[in-house]
Amino acid sequence: MARMSCPRGTEDLLPESLPALEHVFHSFRSVMERHAYREIRTPLFEETSLFVRSLGDQSDVVEKEMFTVQRGDTNVSFRPEGTAPVVRAYLQNNLDKIRPFQKFWYGGPMFRFERPQAGRSRQFYQVGVEAIGSTSPLLDAEVVLICHRAFQAMGLKNYQVHGNSIGDAQDRELFRTVLRAYFTPLIMQRCDDCQRRIERNVFRMLDCKVAQCQPSNKQAPRFLDHMSPVSRARFETTKSLLQSLDVPFVFDPSIVRGFDYYTHLVFEFRCKDLGARDAVAGGGRYDGLITDLGGPALGAVGFAIGVLPTLLALATQGHPAVAPRETFTPLFVAPVTDGERTAAFLLAERLRQHGLSCDTDYEDKSLRALFKVADKRGIQLMIVLGPEEVQQRVVKVRVLQKSEDVTLPDDEHLPTALRALLAT
């Protein structure tokens, strides 16, 4: 019978690879806590209608990429992104009435049914923030800044922040007309997706990655040249703040967001070491989403970091945190004969109760074989328990790196003595 495989577009996270994932999450958490962002956890699946309302029923995600389950009258989808669930939780729990301004961070798996490739999976991981209840450009700057700080904490290098402004709702309506007038004479030179988007979502034409569309994109009108002085001044304020804080920010008119609830600042973090698909994070201000989901007119801004692209970039840069490694266990209790296996098990458990990381043999290996295991796993202290040691209530400790033997009483002071040996 053939062995089973995990579903296409997913992967097993084996013990030796988990420290790299934990490095990303721990680094992110430490920066978020320093900036007063609090963790929020939402369900892995939501009512499908939430994503239809937030992303639009004609978006690529809703049309092609959602994992949806229908059971009777229940229709749910595994979350393809984190923003809509956080806003839903904010409104459902009446936080807009209790304390409207909230700063959240989240992390965990997301799901999209797309073609698996390097850096893209059907189950993938994101960490991100949502700051809800303020329209301040200072908050825009803070959100970009903490994404930069998070990447610094992770050890990522060689990246830039590409940012743009798409103005307010009036600016967008005006620019929609300008873009359609520009692209209409060129439409037959564009790809099939662009030919569909010119009516449905013309802004998405600006970030099309198809080669044949690039020449006309480079000559396309810019949002910044067709927005109000107020919107333009707002963007300049955020940009100058970021530059004064040494954030590697560059203006990029190709950065857009197609959904109508997005306003003003939009941005992507791009790492050159990833090649063509170089985005490791993206975000922006979405002042219209809360009202779209039935809430009051409140400002909001956020971003999400792709964990897998970030890990790929860190690996390319040779960061030590992403090198596969064994889980470190400093102590090993080795029985000399079968007669000491139970005593070795009980001793190991007693040491664990005192806070020491310890393992013992469960494979009936010989003492010689256990020393080979210890060498392979980087064990520091091998605690040998034979018939004589059990009878005399002592243990023989081999300090492996020094090839020295120490005999210690097997009493209440043993954990303290072992800690002293580990410290030498």
KOLVO-911222 format. One line per 8 residues: their letters; for each residue x, y, z of N, C-alpha, C. Coordinates in steps of 0.2 Angstrom, whole numbers, plus 2048, in hexadecimal, padded with zeros to 3 digits. Layout:
N
a	X,Y,Z,X,Y,Z,X,Y,Z; ...
END
This chain:
424
marmscpr	804,7FA,800,800,800,800,804,806,800; 803,80B,7FC,807,811,7FB,806,815,801; 80B,819,803,80B,81D,809,807,823,808; 804,826,80D,800,82C,80C,804,832,80C; 802,837,808,806,83E,808,801,843,80B; 804,848,80D,800,84E,810,7FD,851,809; 7F7,855,80A,7F4,858,804,7F9,85D,800; 7F8,85D,7FA,7FC,861,7F6,7FB,869,7F8
gtedllpe	801,86C,7F8,801,873,7FB,802,874,802; 803,86E,806,804,86E,80D,80B,86B,80F; 80D,86B,815,813,868,816,813,867,81E; 817,861,820,818,860,827,81D,864,82A; 81C,867,830,821,86A,833,824,866,838; 82A,863,836,82E,85E,83A,831,862,840; 833,85E,845,836,861,84B,83C,866,84A; 841,863,845,847,867,844,845,86D,840
slpalehv	840,86E,83D,83E,874,839,83A,879,83D; 837,877,843,833,87B,847,836,881,84A; 83D,881,84C,840,886,84F,840,88C,84B; 841,88B,844,841,891,83F,83A,895,840; 835,891,840,82E,894,840,82D,898,846; 82F,895,84C,82F,898,852,833,89E,853; 839,89E,84F,83D,8A4,84F,839,8AA,84C; 835,8A9,847,831,8AE,843,82C,8B0,848
fhsfrsvm	828,8AC,84B,823,8AE,84F,825,8B1,856; 82A,8AF,859,82D,8B2,85F,830,8B9,85D; 833,8BA,858,836,8C0,856,830,8C5,855; 82B,8C3,851,825,8C7,850,822,8C9,857; 820,8C4,85B,81D,8C5,861,820,8CB,865; 827,8CA,866,82B,8CF,86A,82A,8D6,868; 82A,8D7,861,829,8DE,85E,822,8E0,85F; 81D,8DC,85E,816,8DE,85F,815,8E0,867
erhayrei	818,8DC,86B,816,8DE,872,81A,8E4,874; 820,8E6,871,823,8EC,873,81F,8F2,870; 81B,8F1,86B,817,8F7,868,810,8F6,86A; 80E,8F2,870,808,8F2,873,802,8EF,86E; 804,8EA,86A,7FF,8E7,866,7FE,8E0,86A; 7F8,8DE,86A,7F5,8D9,86E,7F3,8D3,86A; 7F5,8CD,86C,7F3,8C7,867,7EC,8C6,867; 7E9,8C4,861,7E2,8C2,860,7E2,8BB,85C
rtplfeet	7DE,8B7,85E,7DE,8B0,85A,7D6,8AF,858; 7D6,8AE,852,7CF,8AD,84F,7CF,8A6,84C; 7C8,8A3,84B,7C8,89D,848,7CB,89B,842; 7CD,895,840,7D0,894,83A,7CB,894,834; 7C5,894,836,7C0,894,830,7BB,899,832; 7B7,89D,82E,7B2,8A2,82F,7AD,8A1,82A; 7A7,8A4,82B,7A2,8A4,826,7A4,8A6,820; 7A3,8A3,81A,7A5,8A5,814,7A3,8AC,812
slfvrslg	79D,8AE,814,79B,8B5,813,79F,8BA,815; 7A3,8B9,81B,7A8,8BE,81D,7AD,8C0,818; 7B0,8BB,814,7B5,8BC,80F,7B2,8BE,809; 7AC,8BC,807,7A8,8BF,801,7A7,8C7,802; 7A5,8C9,808,7A4,8D0,80A,7AA,8D4,80A; 7B0,8D1,80D,7B6,8D5,80E,7BA,8D5,808; 7BB,8CF,804,7BF,8CE,7FE,7BB,8D0,7F8; 7B5,8CF,7F8,7B1,8D0,7F1,7B0,8C9,7EE
dqsdvvek	7AA,8C8,7EB,7A8,8C1,7E8,7AC,8C1,7E2; 7AF,8C6,7DF,7B2,8C5,7D8,7BA,8C5,7D9; 7BC,8C5,7DF,7C3,8C5,7E0,7C6,8BE,7DF; 7CC,8BE,7DD,7D0,8B7,7DC,7CF,8B3,7E2; 7D0,8B5,7E8,7D0,8B1,7EE,7C9,8AE,7EE; 7C4,8B2,7EE,7BD,8AF,7EF,7BB,8AA,7E9; 7BD,8AC,7E3,7BB,8A8,7DD,7BF,8A2,7DC; 7C5,8A2,7DE,7C9,89C,7DC,7CD,899,7E2
emftvqrg	7CE,89C,7E8,7D3,89A,7EC,7D1,898,7F3; 7CA,899,7F5,7C8,897,7FB,7C6,890,7FC; 7C8,88D,802,7C6,886,804,7BF,887,808; 7BA,885,805,7B3,886,807,7B0,87F,809; 7AC,87F,80E,7A9,879,811,7A2,87B,811; 79D,877,80E,796,878,80F,793,872,812; 790,873,818,78C,86E,81B,785,870,81D; 780,86E,819,779,871,81B,779,878,819
dtnvsfrp	777,87C,81E,776,883,81D,77D,887,81F; 782,883,822,788,886,824,78D,886,81E; 790,88C,81D,795,88D,818,79B,890,81B; 7A0,88D,81C,7A6,890,81F,7AC,88F,81A; 7B1,894,81B,7B7,893,817,7BD,894,81C; 7C2,890,81B,7C8,891,81E,7CB,898,81C; 7CE,89B,821,7D0,8A2,820,7D5,8A3,81B; 7D4,8A7,816,7DA,8A8,811,7DE,8AE,813
egtapvvr	7DC,8B2,818,7E0,8B8,81B,7DD,8B9,822; 7E1,8BE,825,7E0,8BF,82C,7DC,8C5,82E; 7DB,8CA,829,7D8,8D0,82B,7D1,8D0,82C; 7CD,8CD,827,7C6,8CD,828,7C4,8C9,82F; 7C7,8C3,831,7C5,8C0,837,7C6,8C5,83D; 7CC,8C9,83D,7CD,8CD,843,7C8,8D3,843; 7C6,8D5,83D,7C1,8DB,83D,7BB,8D8,840; 7B9,8D2,83D,7B3,8CF,840,7B3,8CE,847
aylqnnld	7B8,8CB,84A,7B9,8CA,851,7B8,8D1,855; 7BB,8D6,852,7BB,8DD,855,7B4,8DF,856; 7B0,8DE,850,7A9,8E1,850,7A4,8DC,854; 7A5,8D6,854,7A1,8D1,857,7A1,8D2,85F; 7A7,8D3,861,7A8,8D4,868,7A7,8DB,86B; 7A5,8E0,866,7A3,8E7,868,7A9,8EB,86A; 7AF,8E9,868,7B4,8ED,86A,7B4,8F4,867; 7B0,8F5,861,7AF,8FC,85F,7AB,900,864
kirpfqkf	7A7,8FD,868,7A4,901,86D,7A8,901,874; 7AB,8FC,875,7AF,8FC,87C,7B5,900,87C; 7B9,8FF,877,7C0,903,876,7C1,903,86F; 7BF,908,86B,7C0,907,864,7C7,906,861; 7CC,909,864,7D3,909,861,7D6,902,864; 7D8,8FE,860,7DB,8F7,862,7E1,8F6,85D; 7E6,8F3,860,7EC,8F1,85C,7ED,8E9,85E; 7EC,8E5,858,7EC,8DE,859,7F2,8DB,855
wyggpmfr	7F4,8D5,857,7F8,8D1,852,7F6,8CA,853; 7F7,8C7,84D,7F5,8C0,84D,7FA,8BC,849; 7FA,8B5,849,7FE,8B1,846,7FB,8AA,845; 7FC,8A6,83F,7FA,8A0,83F,7F9,89E,837; 7F6,898,836,7F5,896,82F,7EF,899,82C; 7F0,89A,825,7EB,89C,820,7EA,897,81B; 7E5,898,817,7E4,893,812,7E2,896,80B; 7E5,894,806,7E3,896,7FF,7E4,890,7FA
ferpqagr	7DF,88F,7F6,7E0,88A,7F1,7E3,88D,7EB; 7EA,88D,7EB,7ED,890,7E5,7F3,88B,7E3; 7F6,88C,7DE,7FB,887,7DB,801,888,7E0; 803,882,7E3,809,882,7E7,80F,883,7E3; 813,887,7E6,81A,889,7E3,81E,88B,7E9; 825,88D,7E7,829,88F,7EC,827,895,7F0; 826,895,7F6,824,89B,7FA,81C,89B,7FA; 818,897,7F7,811,897,7F7,80E,890,7F8
srqfyqvg	80A,88F,7FD,807,889,7FF,800,88A,800; 7FC,885,800,7F5,885,801,7F3,886,809; 7F7,883,80D,7F7,885,814,7FD,889,815; 7FD,88F,817,803,893,818,802,897,81F; 807,89A,821,807,89E,828,808,8A5,827; 805,8A9,82B,806,8B0,82B,806,8B3,832; 809,8B8,833,809,8BC,839,807,8C3,837; 803,8C7,83A,801,8CD,838,7FE,8D2,83E
veaigsts	7FC,8D8,83C,7F9,8DC,841,7F3,8E0,83E; 7EF,8E2,842,7E9,8E6,840,7E8,8EB,845; 7E9,8F2,843,7E8,8F7,848,7E2,8FB,846; 7DD,8FA,84A,7D6,8FC,849,7D3,902,84D; 7D0,907,84A,7CD,90D,84E,7D1,913,84D; 7D5,914,848,7D9,91A,847,7DA,91C,840; 7DA,922,83E,7DC,924,837,7E2,928,837; 7E6,928,83C,7EC,92C,83D,7F2,929,838
plldaevv	7F5,92E,834,7FB,92C,830,801,929,834; 801,92B,83B,806,929,83F,805,921,840; 7FF,91F,840,7FE,918,841,800,914,83B; 7FF,917,835,801,914,82F,809,913,82F; 80C,918,832,814,918,832,816,912,837; 812,912,83D,814,90D,842,813,906,83F; 80E,905,83B,80C,8FE,839,812,8FC,834; 814,900,830,81A,8FF,82B,820,8FE,82F
lichrafq	821,902,834,827,902,839,828,8FB,83C; 822,8F9,83F,823,8F3,843,824,8EC,83F; 821,8ED,839,823,8E7,834,82A,8E7,833; 82D,8ED,832,834,8EE,831,838,8EB,837; 836,8ED,83D,839,8EB,843,838,8E3,844; 833,8E1,842,832,8D9,842,837,8D6,83E; 838,8D8,838,83D,8D5,833,844,8D6,836; 845,8DC,839,84C,8DD,83C,84D,8D7,842
amglknyq	848,8D6,846,848,8D2,84B,849,8CB,849; 846,8C9,843,847,8C2,840,84E,8C1,83D; 851,8C7,83B,858,8C7,838,858,8C7,831; 852,8C9,82E,851,8CA,827,855,8D0,824; 858,8CF,81E,85C,8D5,81B,85A,8D6,814; 85D,8DB,811,85C,8DC,80A,855,8DC,807; 851,8E0,80B,84A,8E1,809,848,8E9,809; 843,8EB,805,840,8F2,805,839,8F2,806
vhgnsigd	836,8F7,808,82F,8F8,809,82D,8FC,802; 829,8FA,7FE,826,8FD,7F8,81F,900,7FA; 81E,906,7FA,818,909,7FC,815,90E,7F7; 80E,90F,7F8,80B,913,7F4,805,916,7F7; 801,91B,7F5,7FB,91D,7F7,7F6,91C,7F2; 7F0,91A,7F4,7EA,919,7EF,7E5,91E,7F1; 7E6,923,7F6,7E1,928,7F8,7DB,926,7FB; 7D6,92A,7FB,7D0,928,7FF,7CB,926,7F9
aqdrelfr	7C5,925,7FB,7C0,922,7F7,7BF,927,7F1; 7BF,92D,7F2,7BE,932,7EC,7C4,932,7E7; 7CA,931,7EA,7D0,931,7E6,7CF,92B,7E2; 7CD,925,7E5,7CD,91F,7E1,7C8,91F,7DC; 7C2,922,7DD,7BD,922,7D8,7C0,926,7D2; 7C3,92C,7D3,7C6,930,7CE,7CB,92C,7CA; 7D0,929,7CE,7D5,925,7CA,7D3,91F,7C7; 7CD,91C,7C9,7CA,916,7C5,7C9,918,7BE
tvlrayft	7C6,91E,7BD,7C4,921,7B7,7CA,922,7B3; 7CF,925,7B6,7D6,927,7B2,7D9,921,7B0; 7D9,91B,7B4,7DC,915,7B2,7D9,912,7AC; 7D2,912,7AC,7CE,90E,7A7,7CF,912,7A0; 7D0,919,7A1,7D1,91C,79B,7D8,91B,798; 7DD,91A,79C,7E3,918,79A,7E4,911,797; 7E1,90C,79A,7E2,905,798,7DD,903,793; 7D8,906,792,7D3,904,78D,7D6,903,786
plimqrcd	7DA,908,783,7DD,908,77D,7E2,902,77C; 7E5,900,782,7EA,8FB,782,7E8,8F4,784; 7E1,8F3,785,7DF,8ED,788,7E1,8E7,785; 7E1,8E7,77E,7E2,8E1,77A,7EA,8DF,77B; 7EE,8E3,77D,7F5,8E2,77F,7F6,8DF,786; 7F1,8DE,789,7F1,8DC,790,7EF,8D5,791; 7F1,8D2,797,7EF,8CB,798,7E8,8CA,799; 7E6,8C3,799,7DF,8C2,79A,7DC,8C4,7A1
dcqrrier	7E0,8C4,7A6,7DE,8C6,7AD,7DD,8CE,7AC; 7E1,8D1,7A9,7E0,8D9,7A9,7DA,8DA,7A4; 7D9,8D7,79F,7D3,8D8,79B,7CC,8D7,79F; 7CC,8D3,7A4,7C7,8D2,7A9,7C7,8D7,7AE; 7CC,8D9,7B0,7CD,8DE,7B6,7CB,8E5,7B4; 7CC,8E7,7AE,7CB,8EE,7AC,7C4,8F1,7AE; 7BF,8EC,7AE,7B8,8EF,7B0,7B7,8ED,7B8; 7B9,8E7,7BA,7B8,8E4,7C0,7BC,8E7,7C6
nvfrmldc	7C3,8E8,7C4,7C8,8EA,7C9,7CE,8ED,7C6; 7CD,8F3,7C3,7D2,8F6,7BF,7D9,8F7,7C2; 7D8,8F8,7C9,7DF,8FA,7CD,7E3,8F4,7CD; 7E0,8ED,7CC,7E5,8E8,7CC,7E9,8E7,7C6; 7E7,8EB,7C1,7EB,8EB,7BB,7F2,8ED,7BC; 7F3,8F2,7C1,7F9,8F5,7C2,7FE,8F1,7C5; 7FC,8EB,7C9,801,8E7,7CC,801,8E0,7C8; 7FF,8E0,7C2,7FF,8DA,7BE,807,8D8,7BD
kvaqcqps	809,8D2,7BE,810,8D0,7BD,811,8CD,7B6; 80C,8CC,7B2,80D,8C9,7AB,812,8CE,7A7; 817,8CB,7A4,81C,8CF,7A0,819,8D4,79B; 814,8D1,797,811,8D5,792,80E,8DC,794; 80C,8DC,79B,808,8E1,79E,80D,8E6,7A1; 813,8E5,7A2,818,8E9,7A5,819,8F0,7A2; 81A,8F0,79B,81C,8F7,798,816,8FC,799; 810,8FA,798,80A,8FF,799,809,900,7A0
nkqaprfl	80B,8FC,7A5,80B,8FD,7AC,810,903,7AE; 816,902,7AB,81B,907,7AD,819,90E,7AB; 815,90F,7A5,813,915,7A3,80C,917,7A6; 809,913,7AA,802,915,7AC,802,91B,7B1; 7FC,91E,7B1,7FB,924,7B6,7FD,921,7BD; 7FF,926,7C2,800,924,7C9,7FA,927,7CD; 7F9,923,7D2,7F4,925,7D7,7F6,92C,7DA; 7FC,92D,7DC,7FE,933,7DF,7FD,939,7DB
dhmspvsr	7FD,939,7D5,7FC,93F,7D0,7F5,940,7CF; 7F0,93C,7D2,7E9,93D,7D1,7E5,93D,7D7; 7E8,93F,7DD,7E5,93F,7E3,7E5,946,7E6; 7E1,947,7EB,7E0,94D,7EE,7E6,94F,7F2; 7E7,956,7F3,7ED,958,7F7,7ED,956,7FE; 7E7,955,801,7E7,952,808,7EA,94B,808; 7E8,947,803,7EA,940,803,7F1,93F,801; 7F4,944,7FD,7FB,944,7FB,7FF,946,801
arfettks	7FD,94B,805,800,94D,80B,801,948,810; 7FB,944,811,7FB,93E,816,801,939,814; 801,937,80E,806,933,80C,80D,935,80D; 80E,93B,80B,815,93E,80C,817,93E,814; 812,940,818,813,93F,81F,816,938,821; 812,933,81F,814,92C,821,81B,92B,81E; 81C,92C,818,822,92B,815,828,92E,818; 827,935,81A,82D,938,81D,82E,935,824
llqsldvp	829,933,827,82A,930,82E,82E,92A,82E; 82C,926,829,830,91F,828,837,920,826; 838,925,822,83F,926,81F,843,929,825; 840,92D,82A,844,930,82F,845,92A,834; 841,925,834,843,91F,839,847,91A,835; 84A,91B,830,84E,917,82C,84B,911,829; 845,911,828,841,90B,825,843,90C,81D; 845,906,81A,847,906,813,840,907,80F
fvfdpsiv	83D,90D,80F,837,90E,80B,838,911,804; 835,90E,7FF,836,911,7F8,82F,912,7F5; 82D,918,7F2,827,919,7EF,827,914,7E9; 821,911,7E8,820,90C,7E2,819,90D,7E0; 817,910,7DB,810,911,7D8,80D,90A,7D6; 811,905,7D5,80E,8FF,7D3,80A,8FB,7D9; 80B,8FD,7DF,808,8FA,7E5,801,8FC,7E6; 7FC,8F8,7E5,7F5,8FA,7E5,7F1,8F4,7E9
rgfdyyth	7EB,8F6,7EB,7E7,8F1,7EE,7E0,8F2,7EA; 7DD,8EC,7E8,7D7,8EC,7E3,7D1,8ED,7E7; 7D1,8EC,7EE,7CA,8EC,7F1,7C8,8F3,7F3; 7C2,8F5,7F3,7C0,8FC,7F4,7C1,8FE,7FB; 7C1,8FA,800,7C2,8FC,807,7C9,8FF,808; 7CE,8FD,804,7D5,900,805,7D5,907,803; 7D9,90B,807,7DA,912,807,7E1,914,808; 7E4,919,805,7EA,91C,807,7F0,917,807
lvfefrck	7F3,916,80C,7FA,912,80C,7F9,90B,80A; 7FD,909,805,7FD,902,804,805,900,803; 807,8FA,805,80E,8F9,805,80F,8F1,804; 815,8F0,802,818,8E9,802,81F,8E9,804; 821,8E4,808,828,8E3,809,82B,8DE,804; 831,8E0,801,833,8DB,7FC,83B,8DA,7FD; 83C,8D3,7FD,843,8D1,7FE,846,8CF,7F8; 84C,8D2,7F6,84F,8D0,7EF,851,8C9,7EF
dlgardav	853,8C6,7F4,856,8BF,7F4,850,8BA,7F2; 84A,8BC,7F1,845,8B7,7F0,844,8B6,7E8; 847,8BB,7E4,846,8BA,7DD,83F,8BE,7DB; 83C,8BB,7D6,836,8BF,7D3,830,8BF,7D8; 82F,8BA,7DC,82A,8BB,7E1,82D,8BD,7E8; 82E,8C4,7E8,832,8C6,7EE,82E,8C9,7F3; 828,8C9,7F3,824,8CC,7F9,824,8C8,7FF; 826,8CA,805,826,8C7,80B,820,8CA,810
agggrydg	81D,8CF,80E,818,8D2,812,814,8D7,80E; 80E,8D9,810,80A,8DE,80D,805,8E0,811; 803,8E7,810,7FE,8E9,814,7FB,8F0,812; 7F7,8F3,816,7F5,8FA,814,7EF,8FC,819; 7EC,902,817,7E7,905,81B,7E0,903,818; 7DB,900,81C,7D5,8FE,819,7CF,901,81D; 7CF,908,81C,7C9,90B,820,7C2,909,81E; 7C1,906,818,7BA,904,817,7B8,8FE,819
litdlggp	7BC,8F9,81B,7BA,8F2,81D,7B6,8F2,823; 7B7,8F6,828,7B3,8F5,82E,7AB,8F7,82C; 7AA,8FC,828,7A3,8FD,826,7A0,8F8,822; 7A5,8F5,81D,7A2,8F0,819,7A0,8EA,81D; 7A3,8E9,823,7A1,8E3,827,79C,8E5,82C; 799,8EB,82C,793,8ED,830,795,8F1,836; 79B,8F3,836,79D,8F7,83C,79D,8FF,83A; 7A0,903,83F,7A0,90A,83E,7A5,90C,83A
algavgfa	7A6,912,838,7AB,915,833,7B1,916,837; 7B5,911,838,7BC,912,83B,7C2,910,837; 7C7,913,838,7CD,912,834,7D1,90C,837; 7D4,908,832,7D8,902,834,7DE,902,82F; 7E3,8FF,832,7E9,8FD,82E,7ED,8F7,830; 7F0,8F3,82C,7F3,8ED,82E,7F8,8EA,829; 7FB,8E5,82A,7FF,8E1,825,7FF,8DA,827; 802,8D6,823,803,8CF,824,80A,8CD,821
igvlptll	80D,8C9,825,814,8C6,823,813,8BF,821; 815,8BD,81B,815,8B6,819,81B,8B2,81C; 81A,8AE,820,81F,8AA,824,823,8A6,820; 820,8A2,81B,824,89E,817,829,8A2,812; 827,8A7,80F,82C,8AB,80B,831,8AE,80F; 82F,8B0,815,834,8B3,81A,83A,8AE,81C; 837,8A8,81D,83C,8A2,81F,840,8A1,819; 83E,8A1,813,842,8A0,80D,847,8A5,80C
alatqghp	845,8AB,80D,84A,8B1,80D,84F,8B0,812; 84D,8AE,818,852,8AD,81D,857,8A8,81C; 855,8A2,819,859,89D,817,85E,89F,811; 85B,8A2,80D,85F,8A5,807,865,8A9,80A; 864,8AD,80F,869,8B1,812,86D,8AE,817; 86C,8A7,818,870,8A3,81C,86F,8A5,824; 869,8A7,826,868,8A8,82D,868,8A2,831; 86B,8A2,836,86C,89B,83A,865,899,83D
avapretf	861,89D,83E,85A,89B,841,856,896,83D; 858,896,837,854,892,832,857,88C,830; 85D,88A,833,861,884,832,85D,87E,836; 85C,879,832,858,873,836,85D,871,83C; 85A,86F,842,85E,86D,847,85A,869,84C; 85D,864,84F,85A,860,854,858,864,85A; 853,862,85E,851,865,864,856,863,869; 858,868,86D,85E,867,871,85C,864,878
tplfvapv	85E,85E,87A,85D,85B,880,864,85A,884; 865,85D,889,86C,85D,88C,86D,856,890; 868,853,893,869,84D,897,866,847,894; 86A,841,895,867,83B,893,869,836,898; 864,832,89B,865,82D,8A0,865,826,89C; 86B,823,89D,86C,81D,899,86C,817,89E; 868,812,89D,868,80C,8A1,86E,807,89E; 871,804,8A2,877,7FF,8A0,874,7F9,89E
tdgertaa	86F,7F6,8A1,86B,7F0,8A0,864,7F1,8A0; 860,7EC,89D,859,7EC,89D,856,7ED,8A4; 85A,7EB,8A9,857,7EB,8B0,857,7F2,8B3; 85A,7F7,8B0,85A,7FE,8B2,856,803,8AE; 852,800,8A9,84E,804,8A5,849,808,8A8; 845,804,8AD,840,808,8B1,843,80D,8B5; 849,80B,8B9,84C,810,8BD,84E,816,8B9; 851,815,8B3,853,81B,8AF,84D,81F,8AD
fllaerlr	848,81C,8AB,842,820,8A9,83F,824,8AF; 83F,821,8B5,83D,825,8BB,842,82B,8BD; 848,829,8BC,84D,82F,8BD,84C,834,8B8; 84B,833,8B2,84B,838,8AD,844,83C,8AE; 83F,839,8B1,839,83D,8B2,83A,841,8B8; 83E,83F,8BD,83F,843,8C3,843,849,8C1; 848,848,8BD,84C,84E,8BB,848,853,8B7; 843,850,8B3,83F,855,8AF,83A,859,8B4
qhglscdt	838,856,8B9,834,859,8BE,838,85F,8C2; 83E,85F,8C1,843,864,8C4,845,869,8BF; 842,869,8B9,843,86E,8B4,848,86C,8AF; 84B,866,8AF,851,864,8AB,84E,861,8A4; 851,862,89F,84F,85F,898,853,858,898; 84F,853,897,852,84C,898,84F,847,894; 852,842,892,84F,83D,88E,852,836,890; 84F,831,88E,852,82A,890,851,825,88A
dyedkslr	853,81F,88B,852,81A,885,84B,816,885; 848,816,880,842,813,87F,842,80D,879; 848,80C,877,849,807,871,84D,801,873; 84F,800,87A,853,7FB,87C,85A,7FA,879; 85D,800,878,863,800,875,869,7FE,87A; 86E,7FC,878,874,7FB,87C,877,801,87E; 87B,801,884,87E,807,886,883,80A,881; 887,806,87D,88B,808,878,887,80C,873
alfkvadk	881,809,871,87D,80D,86C,87A,813,86F; 879,814,875,876,81A,878,87B,81F,878; 882,81E,879,887,823,879,887,826,872; 886,821,86C,886,824,866,880,829,864; 87B,827,867,875,82B,867,876,832,86A; 879,832,870,87A,838,874,87F,83C,870; 884,839,86C,889,83D,869,886,841,863; 881,83D,85F,87E,840,85A,879,845,85C
rgiqlmiv	876,845,861,871,84A,863,874,84F,867; 87A,84F,869,87E,855,86C,87C,855,874; 87B,84F,877,879,84F,87E,880,851,882; 87F,855,887,884,857,88B,886,852,891; 881,850,894,882,84B,89A,87F,845,899; 883,83F,899,880,838,899,880,835,8A0; 87A,834,8A2,879,832,8A9,878,82A,8A8; 87D,826,8AB,87E,81F,8AA,87B,81C,8B0
lgpeevqq	876,817,8AF,873,814,8B5,874,80D,8B4; 878,809,8B8,879,802,8B8,877,7FF,8BE; 878,7F8,8BF,876,7F5,8C5,879,7F8,8CB; 880,7F9,8CB,883,7FC,8D0,881,802,8D2; 880,807,8CE,87D,80E,8CF,877,80D,8D3; 872,809,8D0,86B,808,8D3,86C,806,8DB; 870,801,8DC,871,7FE,8E2,875,803,8E7; 879,807,8E5,87D,80C,8E9,879,813,8E9
rvvkvrvl	874,814,8E5,870,81A,8E5,875,820,8E3; 878,81F,8DD,87C,824,8DA,87B,823,8D3; 87E,828,8CF,87E,828,8C8,885,82A,8C5; 886,827,8BF,88D,829,8BC,88B,82E,8B6; 88E,833,8B6,88D,838,8B1,893,839,8AD; 892,838,8A6,897,839,8A1,896,840,89E; 89B,845,89F,89B,84B,89C,89E,84A,895; 89A,84A,890,89C,847,88A,8A1,84C,886
qksedvtl	8A0,852,887,8A5,857,883,8AC,856,886; 8AC,854,88C,8B3,854,890,8B5,84D,891; 8B1,848,88F,8B2,841,891,8B4,840,898; 8B1,843,89C,8B2,842,8A4,8AC,83F,8A7; 8AE,83B,8AC,8A9,837,8B0,8A8,83A,8B7; 8A2,83B,8B9,8A1,83E,8C0,89C,839,8C3; 89D,837,8C9,898,833,8CD,894,838,8D2; 88D,838,8D2,889,83C,8D6,884,838,8DA
pddehlpt	883,83A,8E0,87E,837,8E4,877,838,8E1; 873,833,8E1,86C,833,8DE,867,835,8E3; 868,83C,8E5,863,83E,8EB,860,845,8E8; 85D,848,8ED,85A,84E,8EC,85E,854,8E9; 865,853,8EA,869,858,8E7,86C,857,8E0; 86A,851,8DD,86C,84F,8D6,86A,854,8D1; 864,857,8D1,863,85C,8CB,867,862,8CC; 869,865,8D2,86D,86A,8D3,874,869,8D0
alrallat	877,863,8D2,87D,861,8D0,87E,860,8C8; 878,85E,8C5,878,85D,8BE,878,864,8BA; 875,868,8BD,875,86F,8BB,87C,872,8BB; 87F,871,8C0,886,874,8C1,88B,871,8BC; 88A,86A,8BA,88E,867,8B5,88C,86A,8AE; 886,86B,8AD,884,86E,8A6,887,875,8A6; 888,879,8AB,88A,880,8AB,892,880,8AA; 895,87B,8AB,89D,87B,8AA,89F,87A,8A3
END
